[in-house]
Amino acid sequence: MTTIQSNSGVSTSLMDAVNGNSSAKAKDTVVEAQDRFMTLLVTQMRNQDPLNPMDNAQMTSQLAQLSTVSGIEKLNAALENLMGSYQASQTLQATGMIGHGVLATGNSVQLSEGEALMGVELAGPADKVQVTIRDASGTAVHSFALENQAAGTYPLAWDGKNDAGTTLPDGKYTFDVKATAGEQSVTATALSFGQVASVSTGSGGIKVNVPTLGALNFADIRQIL
């Protein structure tokens, strides 16, 4: 697995994929197969029985098979190159997140020195969005509401105080959100905040590494702050 911690850390193999070098081996394989086939065909024609020459239909069939195999090999090489370029492009894009804060799916919130960030994603407009913060035991310590919010992603800040105005100790808390529009519920997704430290590539794809949230997929990230 390759880990990238800065923009200058992009590996040569990724750049090769962008430039199309990854398809070189596949191309060589196609050329070698064509050369072997033509050598065998010419040898067969030279040594054929003059009284029983090779059937034209048979020769045409063999040439058609070669063309089909060659076409499939070229298609596979093109797809492989395209996938390599796409992954390299995603990796280069992901390195731009290093050092930035992100909101990703999750319901944890880290309180540090009286400050905490989190977020919510609304699938539709909501008249009211209720946010409840809980301590490690699951007890609600603070709640607040947002009104008349459009669909979208919203970062939220918490000053670390409970409903009584007392500052709570630093540490990890959780929160849940509930949104409604009239009497209808609106899908609301809790989002956790974290800072991107590095980007990794491997068999599992591209991972954005956030110390407080773990290794995230691109699909997990809802907003870059």
Secondary structure by P-SEA (a helix, b strand, c coil): cccccccccccaaaaaaaacccaaaaaaaaaaaaaaaaaaaaaaaaaccccccccaaaaaaaaaaaaaaaaaaaaaaaaaaaaaaaaaaaaaaaaaaccbbbbccccbbbbcccccccbbbbcccccbbbbbbbcccccccbbbbbccccbbbbbbbbcccccccccccbbbbbbbbbbbccccccbbbbbbbbbbcccccccccbbbbbccccccccccccccc
